Every structure is written in structure tokens, then in C-alpha cells.
Amino acid sequence: MRVALFVPCYVDQLFPRVAWASVALLERLGCEVSFDPAQACCGQPLLTAGHPDGARSLARRWLDVFEHAEHVVAPSASCVATVRRHYAHLCEGDPRAGALVRVRELCEFTVEVLGVERIPGRYPHQVGLHPSCHGLRELRLGTGSERSVAHRDPARLLLGALDGIALVEPARRDECCGFGGTFAVTESAVSGLMGRDRVEAYRAAGADLIASTDVSCLAHLDGVARRTGAPIRTAHVAEILAEACA
């Protein structure tokens, strides 16, 4: 199966290892992965900061790059949510924006499209899986505590199938980490407190590592952990799966 890899800005600039882990995982699952270097930001930062015109320009560039791809996969639930949930409104009248269900988060693609629910491998660690707000509430990758309707959680399914892993549940399991893009800048004090609460909750649950499908959340939580001296690491789900099955 041919897959066009969408590498978000955070991954490209700060965590390129997550992109390489995604490629390794997809290729192990039998996919032919391509990367178009013409791709750029999906426009999420501008959109959430209240600048739709700038976001629209980036959205149209994104559509130019990926319009012919059969499957687009990204190691970022928040960027996938921006494309799938907001492009139809942002690029109203552009017929390309109405067929974006083929854009999927990495774990979502693995489970829902490839039909893979278990990747053979071992990862003997206590892991807390942090659900990003966009993934949980815009893509429904998991079930929020405020909902009575259960939704599938692809990342949890894949991680839970690894040998030796123990998934631990923190108190208030789906609470925001506090990053929130520009929120971390404009409301830095609140953002920091929320991050410290999350790190402490995972530590108290016994996690030695926090995993997520969004590196933005992980960057925030890792920064909090390092500044507070908390003995806990962070890793993207793609890194864990790629390492476990290597």
C-alpha cells in the first residue's frame, strides 16, 4: 500500500526521530512510504491563534501537495484533526477539501486501514498513554470521560498488545497537559501548572514513561519533568512501536 507521509512542523524541526520511526513502522507493515519535501505547515498554529487567512493559504498549499495521495499518514493527531475537521470550512468551495477522510493519524491508519491490531514486539516498561485533546475530542481516538459512547483507541490497542508493557492509568486520565499551542505562551503560568499536575499524576500512577500520539504534548510534559526533576521519560507511540518490533 502506498502511503504519503505528512510530517508536521514540530516533528520536522524538533523531533525528526519520530518521522523516521514512523517510516520504519510503516515499512515493516508492508507500506511503500513517500515524502514530498514541498510540504509545509498545515496551518494549525495560525488557525488556533485567530488568523484564518494565513491558515487558509497554508491549507491550500497542503492540498496542492497531497491531493493525489491515496493515503496520507501523520504521527500527529492534532495536525490530522486540523486537516480533517477544519479544511472543509477553511477552504470552502475547494472540492479537494471535502475528501480528507483518507488523512489519518499513524495508529489510526495501522488499525483501521491496515487491519493490524498487534505488532509483535517487547517493551518492558510502565507506560502512561497521554491522549491529546485533538485526538480524543476531534478525531474520537479513544473515549473522553464526559462521554457514555465508547470509541476505539488505536494507540492503546497497539501498545497494550506489546509483550512486557504495563499501561498505567493516572488520575483524571483525559485531562489536558496544558500545552495548547499559543496557550502555553499567552497563559504560561496556567499552562505550567497544568503540565506539573499531569506529570505528577503519571508519576503517582507508577509510569516511568509518558507516551502520546502528539509530540507537542510530549515536548511540554518532558520540559516540565526535566525542570521539576521528575524521574519520568517521554516517547512518541511511533518510537515505542518501532523500537519494540526492531
N, C-alpha and C positions, 0 to 999 in steps of 0.2 A: 504494500500500500504506500502511495506517495504522500508525504507529509511536508508542508511548508512550515518551517519553524519561525514563529514570531517571538523575537527576543526583546522584552521590554527594556526601557531605559535603565532602570535600577540594576537589572541583571547585566546588561551590556557594560555599564560604566563601573559598577562596584562589585558584582558577583558573577563574573563570566564563567566561573566553575559550575554554576547552576545550569547554564546553557549547555556546556559540554556534558554534564551529567544527563541532561535531557536527551541529547543526541545519542549518548551511549545506551540509554534505556530504550529509546525508540528503535534503534538499530538492532538491539538484542531481541526486540519483539517482532522483528522482521520488516520494519518500515524503511523506506528509502527517504532519507531526510534531505531537504534542500534549504538553503538560506539565501535570501535575496538581500545583499548589502545596501540596496536602495531604501530599505525600510527605515522608519524613524518612529518617534513617539506616537502613541495612539491618540494623544490629546487629553488624557485624563487630568493631568495637573491643571491645565488651563480651564477645563470644564468645571472642575470642582472649585476652582478659585473664582468662578464667575465671569469667565472670558470666553463665551461661546463662539465668537467669530474666529479667534485664534485656534480654538479646538476644532472648528469646522474645517479649517484649512488643513490641519494635520490629519483629520479623519478622511478627507478626500485623497490625500497622498497615500494613506494606508490602503484605501480601496483600490487605488491605482496599482499598488504593489501586489496585493493579494487577490484581486478579483478573479483570476483564472485558477487559483489553487483549489483542488478538490477537498483537501482537509488542511486547516490551519490550527496549529497546536502551540500553546504558550505555557511556560512554567509560572503563570501569574493569574490567579483568579480575578484580581481586581481589574487588570487590563482587559481580560476576556469579557468581563461584565460591562466595561465601558463600550466595547465594540458591539456586543450582542444586545445590550439593553438601551443604548443611547444613540447609536448611529442613525437609526431609522428616523428619529426626531431631529437630530443634529443635521443630517443630510437629507432632509425631507425633499422628495421629488427625484432623488437619485435612485434608480431601480436597483443598483448594486447593494444598497443598504438594507434591502428587505430580505436578503437571503444569507444572513450571517449565522444561522444555526450551525453551520459547518465549522465555526470557530470555537475551539474547546480548550479548556484547561487540561493540562497534561494527564492527571489522574482520571479525570472525567473521560477523556478520549480513550485511555487504556481500558477502562471498564466498559463504557457504553458503546464504543465503536469497535475496538479490537476484541471485546468479549473476554478479556483477561482479568480474572479476579484473584489470581495467586501467582506471584513471581517467585520461583524457588530461590531461597537465599536465607542467610542467617544474620541477625542483628541483635546481639545480646545486651540490650540497654533498656533502661526505664525511660519511656518517651511520653511527653505530653504533646498531643496534637492540637495546635492552636488554630481554630477556624477564623479565617479573615472575614471581616464584616461583609465585603463584597461577595465572596464566595458563598457564604452562608445565606445571606438575605437577598442577593440579586440573582445568583445562579442556582440557589437551593441545593448546594453541595453539602448536605447534612441538614439536621433538624434543629432549628432555634428553640430555645427553652420556652418561648412565648407561643409556640405552635403545637397543635394537637395532631397535625397530619405529619407522618413520618416521611422523610426524604432520604434517598440513598446518599451515602458518604463515601465516594470513591477512594479518597486518600486514606481514610480509616480502614476501609476494606483491604486495600493493598498492604498497608503497614501491618495490620493485625494478622495477616497471613504469613509474615516472616517468622522463621524459627527463632526462638530465644527472646523475642521482643516482649515487653510488657507495656501496654498503653495505660497510662495513669490519668485519672480524671481530677482536675483541680476544682476547687470551689467556684461556683458561678462559671461553668465550663465555657460559655459562649460570650463572655464579656469582652468588650473591645480592649485592645492592648494600649490604645491611646495615641497611636501614630497619626492616622487620619490625614496624611499628606500635609497640606499647608496648616492644618490644625496644630501640628507639632511645633510650628513656628509662631503662629499668632496666639496660641494658648499653651505656650511651652510649660508653664507651671502645672497646669491640669494634665497635660499630656505626660509629663514626667511622673506625676503621682499615679496615673492610671497604669503606666508601664511598671512601676515598682509594685503595685498591687498584683499585677499579672505574674511577674517573676516570682514573687513571694508565694503566690497560690500554687504555681507549678512546683516550686521547691518544697513546699509543705506537703504536696501530694507524693513526693518521692521521685520526681523526674530528675534525671541527670542530663536530659537534653530536651529542648523545645523544638518541635518541627512544625512547618506550615507550608502551604502552597503559595505564599506570598513573601518575597524577600524583604519587602518594605516593613512588614510587621516584624520579621526576624531581625532586621537591622536595628529597629527601635528596641526590641527586647534584649538583644545582645549588648547594645550600648548601656542599657540600664543594668544588666547583670555585671558588666565589667566595672561600671562606676560604683556599684554597691558591694562588689566583692562576692556576689552570689556564685556558688560553685555549680554553675549550670551552663551548658553549651547550647548552640542553636544550629540547625541544619535544615535546608530545604528538603522536602519529601523526595524530590528527584535525586538528591545526593545520597540519601539513605538507601533508596531502592537500587541505584546504580552500584553503590558500594556493596550492598548485601548480595547482589547476584553476580558480582565480578568474578 
